[in-house]
């Protein structure tokens, strides 16, 4: 059963496709929970959350749009619950109710709501289409979506139930979709919401008693503030620079000295005790001047020089920032990986040098604790698959690379998906478009390499890094348009991002993602 209202709850939140969401509902029903009970729980939880968030708005009443299916049934439950608390409620029904449970909930709600006459309300509830919908809305549904969006443009607040109508719950494709301010999704987080962030607004996952299968559940797990806080080790009161670990960052070809400097700054603001920048000889004075808190040395010219530069010094290695995609850089990467057997993050050009030759990379990694951090184009180069396929299969393709290489894979994007060598997946959905600039990946790599030196689980290190990276961007952008947020601002916000100052969600919310705002 769900926890009592007002209780503080920490739980695992799974990220699922539409088919997986339907399967979980079916499993709950097969285990003894009536389908109508799930509908009533969803509607009651949504009504409670709407009342909590929008007390003043509701004084002007609520306008509920109910579709013909189960999502419409959820909407009828919401309408009745709001009306029972004394709020004026109007319902706009789009299409004849055809689902059995929804029909029963409609009959219960009709005496308490207004369905004829003027349809008012400055708060709108979208219950037209749910997770089972696909294709472009038509007829009465399409007309209702247009009406919702028109009212939204005139200042109404829009709350979507489960998914904004018109947004595909798996792919995030939005065909004539509702633009929601808040999406209240039930039990699990639908993949499509993480892709269609503009349509979804603020996303809150509400508990409806579906539970979780724990380690037996292979659906991706959402990285939350509570999970990151529990995963990242505390820095001991008696720590010294050696106990906080040492990181060697190898990159910085001529003309690209900034990349390793960004990674170093992020690492030093994420708990790393010492950083050494290993760069092209010409760039040693450049990086030393740019970041005096880091050590600097030139690329090892032979395997014999590796012990002094890396092997006898580092606790972890970051390969790739500004390295360049040349035969010389490929030789350097291979030399380091053959000699260094410790934790390694492989980023940017250290991946590009293996384009079309993932087998060579796999042989060099050979079972070590490793994290690959590609963006979709780098995955395309490594695997030979088109970028379009990488994006369409973003939740699966990391697992294929992880199996082939034995490394954890952090696929950057919206959202970021991290897959462990064992196939377990973690999802980070924090961040803003301020991160869509050159150098952002170097910042992420510096955070990830720091955590890889301190956490035994490479996938967990990657997911924590992605979460904090995104959180820093959100903090840097508060009160600013995206255009005005630079990477220096993001790096400068890491100190606050590591505070984990966000309050735990209050039941029935079990996870919450902020709206992506300030898109100018």
Residue pairs with C-beta under 8 A, 6 or more apart in sequence:
1 209
2 41
2 45
2 207
2 208
2 209
2 507
2 508
3 9
3 207
3 507
3 508
4 507
5 48
5 507
5 508
6 506
6 507
7 506
7 507
8 504
8 505
8 506
8 507
9 207
9 504
9 505
9 507
9 510
10 226
10 504
11 207
11 212
11 510
12 212
12 214
12 217
12 221
13 188
13 189
13 205
13 221
13 222
13 224
13 510
13 511
14 188
14 189
14 212
14 217
14 219
14 220
14 221
14 222
15 188
15 189
15 190
15 191
15 194
15 219
15 220
15 221
15 222
15 395
15 415
15 427
16 24
16 188
16 189
16 190
16 191
16 219
17 169
17 170
17 190
17 191
17 395
18 131
18 132
18 134
18 168
18 169
18 170
18 190
18 192
19 170
20 188
20 219
21 131
21 169
21 187
21 188
21 190
22 131
22 132
24 187
24 188
24 210
25 35
25 38
25 187
25 210
28 38
28 209
28 210
28 211
29 35
29 38
33 209
35 101
36 101
36 104
36 105
38 208
38 209
39 70
39 73
39 74
39 77
39 101
39 102
39 105
40 77
40 105
41 208
41 209
42 74
42 77
42 161
42 162
42 186
42 187
42 206
42 208
43 73
43 74
43 75
43 76
43 77
43 78
43 80
43 81
43 105
44 77
44 81
45 184
45 186
45 206
45 207
45 208
45 508
46 74
46 77
46 78
46 125
46 159
46 161
46 184
46 186
46 206
47 77
47 78
47 81
47 82
47 85
48 81
48 508
49 184
49 204
49 206
49 508
49 509
50 58
50 62
50 78
50 82
50 123
50 125
50 159
50 184
51 58
51 82
51 85
51 87
53 182
54 123
54 157
54 159
57 122
57 123
57 157
58 82
58 87
58 123
60 88
60 120
60 121
60 122
60 123
61 87
61 88
61 89
61 90
61 120
61 121
61 122
61 123
62 79
62 82
62 87
62 88
62 89
62 90
62 121
62 123
62 124
62 125
63 89
63 90
63 91
63 92
63 119
63 120
63 121
63 123
63 124
63 125
63 151
63 156
64 75
64 76
64 78
64 79
64 82
64 89
64 90
64 91
64 92
64 113
64 124
64 125
64 127
65 75
65 91
65 92
65 94
65 124
65 125
65 126
65 127
65 128
65 144
65 147
65 148
65 165
66 72
66 73
66 75
66 76
66 79
66 91
66 92
66 93
66 94
66 97
66 102
66 106
66 127
66 128
67 75
67 94
67 95
67 127
67 128
67 129
67 130
67 141
67 144
67 165
68 94
68 95
68 96
68 97
68 98
68 99
68 102
69 98
69 99
69 102
69 129
69 130
69 132
69 133
70 99
70 101
70 102
70 130
70 132
71 127
71 128
71 129
71 130
71 131
71 133
71 161
71 162
71 165
72 93
72 94
72 97
72 99
72 102
72 106
72 127
72 128
73 97
73 99
73 101
73 102
73 103
73 105
73 106
74 127
74 130
74 161
74 162
74 186
75 91
75 125
75 126
75 127
75 128
75 161
76 91
76 102
76 105
76 106
76 108
76 109
76 127
77 105
77 109
78 125
78 127
78 161
79 89
79 91
79 109
79 112
79 113
79 125
80 105
80 108
80 109
80 112
80 113
82 89
83 89
83 109
83 112
83 113
84 112
88 114
88 120
88 121
89 112
89 113
89 114
89 121
90 113
90 114
90 115
90 118
90 119
90 120
90 121
91 109
91 113
91 114
91 115
92 115
92 119
92 144
92 147
93 106
93 115
94 128
94 140
94 141
94 143
94 144
95 139
95 140
95 141
97 103
97 106
121 156
122 155
122 156
122 157
123 156
123 157
123 159
124 148
124 151
124 152
124 156
124 157
124 158
124 159
125 159
125 161
126 148
126 158
126 159
126 160
126 161
126 164
126 165
126 178
126 180
127 161
128 137
128 141
128 144
128 145
128 165
128 178
129 137
129 141
129 163
129 165
129 166
130 161
130 162
130 163
130 169
131 162
131 163
131 169
131 190
132 169
133 163
133 165
133 166
133 168
133 169
134 168
135 175
136 142
136 166
136 175
136 176
137 145
137 165
137 166
137 175
137 176
141 165
142 176
144 165
145 165
145 166
145 176
145 177
145 178
146 176
148 158
148 165
148 178
149 178
149 179
151 158
152 158
152 179
152 181
157 181
157 182
158 178
158 179
158 180
158 181
158 182
158 201
159 180
159 181
159 182
159 183
159 184
160 178
160 180
160 182
160 183
160 184
160 200
160 201
161 184
161 186
162 169
162 183
162 184
162 185
162 186
162 190
163 169
163 183
163 185
163 190
163 192
163 193
163 200
164 174
164 177
164 178
164 179
164 180
164 183
164 196
164 199
164 200
165 177
165 178
166 174
166 175
166 176
166 177
166 178
166 199
167 173
167 174
167 177
167 178
167 192
167 193
167 196
167 199
167 200
168 174
168 175
168 192
169 190
169 191
169 192
169 193
170 190
170 191
170 192
171 191
171 192
171 195
171 392
172 191
172 192
172 193
172 194
172 195
172 196
173 192
173 196
174 196
174 199
177 196
177 199
178 199
179 198
179 199
179 201
180 199
180 200
180 201
181 201
181 202
181 515
182 201
182 202
182 203
182 204
182 515
183 193
183 200
183 201
183 202
183 203
183 204
184 204
184 206
185 193
185 203
185 204
185 205
185 206
186 205
186 206
186 208
187 205
187 206
187 207
187 208
187 209
187 210
188 205
188 210
188 219
189 203
189 205
189 222
189 429
189 511
191 395
193 200
193 203
194 414
194 415
194 427
194 429
194 513
195 414
195 415
197 414
197 515
197 516
198 516
198 519
200 515
201 515
202 512
202 513
202 514
202 515
203 512
203 513
204 505
204 509
204 511
204 512
204 513
205 222
205 509
205 510
205 511
205 512
206 508
206 509
206 510
207 507
207 508
207 509
207 510
208 508
218 423
218 424
218 425
219 425
220 395
220 417
220 425
220 426
220 427
221 227
221 424
221 425
221 426
221 427
222 426
222 427
222 429
222 511
223 426
223 427
223 428
223 429
223 430
223 463
223 464
223 466
223 467
224 511
225 467
225 471
225 500
225 502
225 504
226 504
228 463
228 464
228 467
228 468
228 500
229 500
231 455
231 460
231 464
232 451
232 454
232 455
232 464
233 454
233 455
235 244
235 271
236 243
239 273
240 273
241 273
241 274
242 273
242 274
243 273
244 271
244 272
244 273
244 274
245 272
245 273
245 274
245 315
245 316
245 450
245 453
245 454
246 272
246 273
246 274
246 275
246 276
246 313
246 314
246 315
246 316
246 453
247 267
247 272
247 274
247 275
247 276
247 314
247 315
247 316
247 317
247 318
247 446
247 449
247 450
247 453
248 275
248 276
248 278
248 309
248 310
248 313
248 314
248 316
248 317
248 318
249 260
249 263
249 264
249 267
249 275
249 276
249 277
249 278
249 317
249 318
249 321
249 446
249 449
250 260
250 278
250 279
250 299
250 310
250 317
250 318
250 319
250 320
250 323
250 332
250 336
250 350
251 259
251 260
251 263
251 278
251 279
251 318
251 319
251 320
251 321
251 322
251 323
251 348
251 349
251 350
252 259
252 260
252 261
252 277
252 278
252 279
252 280
252 283
252 287
252 321
252 322
252 323
253 279
253 280
253 283
253 322
253 323
253 324
253 326
253 329
254 280
254 282
254 283
256 321
256 322
256 323
256 324
257 279
257 280
257 283
257 286
257 287
257 290
257 322
258 290
258 322
258 439
259 321
259 322
259 348
259 439
259 442
260 277
260 279
260 287
260 321
260 322
260 442
261 277
261 287
261 290
261 291
261 294
262 321
262 439
262 442
262 443
262 446
262 487
262 491
263 318
263 321
263 442
263 443
263 445
263 446
263 449
264 275
264 277
264 287
264 291
264 293
264 294
264 446
265 291
265 443
265 446
265 491
266 442
266 443
266 444
266 445
266 446
266 447
266 450
266 469
266 491
266 494
267 275
267 318
267 446
267 447
267 449
267 450
268 275
268 293
268 294
269 491
269 494
269 495
269 498
270 446
270 447
270 450
270 451
270 465
270 468
270 494
270 498
271 450
271 451
271 454
271 498
272 449
272 450
272 453
274 295
275 293
275 294
275 295
276 294
276 295
276 296
276 297
276 309
276 313
276 314
277 287
277 288
277 291
277 294
277 295
277 296
277 297
278 296
278 297
278 298
278 299
278 300
278 309
278 310
279 286
279 287
279 296
279 297
279 298
279 299
279 322
280 298
280 299
281 298
281 299
284 296
284 297
284 298
287 294
287 296
288 294
288 296
297 309
299 309
299 332
300 306
300 308
300 309
300 310
300 332
300 335
300 336
302 335
303 335
303 338
303 339
306 335
306 336
306 339
306 340
310 317
310 336
310 339
310 340
311 339
311 340
314 340
314 342
315 342
315 343
315 453
316 342
316 343
316 344
316 345
316 449
316 450
316 452
316 453
317 336
317 340
317 342
317 343
317 344
317 345
317 449
318 344
318 345
318 347
318 445
318 446
318 448
318 449
319 333
319 336
319 337
319 344
319 345
319 346
319 347
319 350
320 333
320 345
320 346
320 347
320 348
320 349
320 350
320 351
320 445
321 347
321 348
321 441
321 442
321 445
321 446
322 348
322 349
322 442
323 329
323 332
323 333
323 348
323 349
323 350
323 353
324 349
325 349
325 352
325 353
325 355
326 353
329 349
329 350
329 353
330 353
330 354
333 346
333 350
333 353
334 364
337 344
337 364
337 365
338 364
341 368
342 368
342 369
343 368
343 369
343 370
343 452
343 453
343 458
344 365
344 368
344 369
344 370
344 371
344 452
345 370
345 371
345 372
345 373
345 445
345 448
345 449
345 452
346 361
346 370
346 371
346 372
346 373
346 407
347 372
347 373
347 374
347 441
347 442
347 445
348 373
348 378
348 441
348 442
348 445
351 361
351 372
351 373
351 374
351 378
351 381
351 382
352 378
352 381
354 360
354 361
354 382
355 381
355 382
356 381
356 382
356 384
358 382
358 383
358 401
358 404
358 405
359 404
361 382
361 405
362 404
362 405
362 406
365 405
365 406
365 407
366 406
367 406
369 452
369 456
369 458
370 405
370 406
370 407
370 408
370 458
371 407
371 408
371 409
371 410
371 448
371 452
371 458
371 459
371 461
371 462
372 401
372 405
372 407
372 408
372 409
372 410
373 410
373 412
373 441
373 444
373 445
373 448
373 462
374 382
374 409
374 410
374 411
374 412
375 411
375 412
375 413
375 441
376 387
376 390
376 391
376 394
376 411
376 412
376 413
377 387
379 385
379 390
379 397
379 401
379 411
380 386
380 387
380 390
382 401
383 390
383 397
383 400
383 401
385 397
389 397
390 397
390 411
391 413
394 411
394 413
394 417
395 417
395 425
397 411
398 409
398 410
398 411
398 417
398 418
398 419
398 425
399 409
399 419
399 423
399 425
401 407
401 409
401 419
402 408
402 409
402 419
402 420
402 421
402 423
403 421
403 423
406 421
407 421
407 458
408 418
408 419
408 420
408 421
408 458
408 459
408 461
408 462
409 418
409 419
410 416
410 417
410 418
410 448
410 462
410 463
410 465
410 466
411 417
411 418
411 419
412 441
412 444
412 466
414 429
414 431
415 427
415 428
415 429
416 427
416 428
416 429
416 431
416 463
416 466
416 470
417 425
417 426
417 427
418 425
418 426
418 427
418 428
418 459
418 462
418 463
418 466
419 425
419 426
419 459
420 426
420 457
420 458
420 459
421 458
421 459
424 459
425 459
426 459
426 460
426 462
426 463
427 463
428 463
428 466
428 467
428 470
429 470
429 513
430 466
430 467
430 469
430 470
430 471
430 473
430 474
430 513
431 466
431 469
431 470
431 471
431 473
431 474
432 470
432 473
432 474
432 477
432 482
432 485
432 516
432 518
433 482
433 516
433 519
434 473
434 476
434 477
434 482
434 485
434 489
434 490
435 469
435 470
435 473
435 490
437 486
437 487
439 487
440 469
440 487
440 490
443 469
443 487
443 490
443 491
444 465
444 466
444 469
447 465
447 468
447 469
447 494
448 461
448 462
448 465
448 466
450 465
451 461
451 462
451 464
451 465
452 458
452 461
452 462
454 461
455 461
455 464
468 494
468 497
468 498
469 490
471 497
472 490
472 491
472 493
472 494
472 496
472 497
473 485
473 490
473 493
474 514
475 493
475 496
475 497
476 485
476 489
476 490
476 492
476 493
477 485
477 489
477 518
480 518
481 518
481 519
481 520
482 518
482 519
482 520
483 520
505 511
505 512
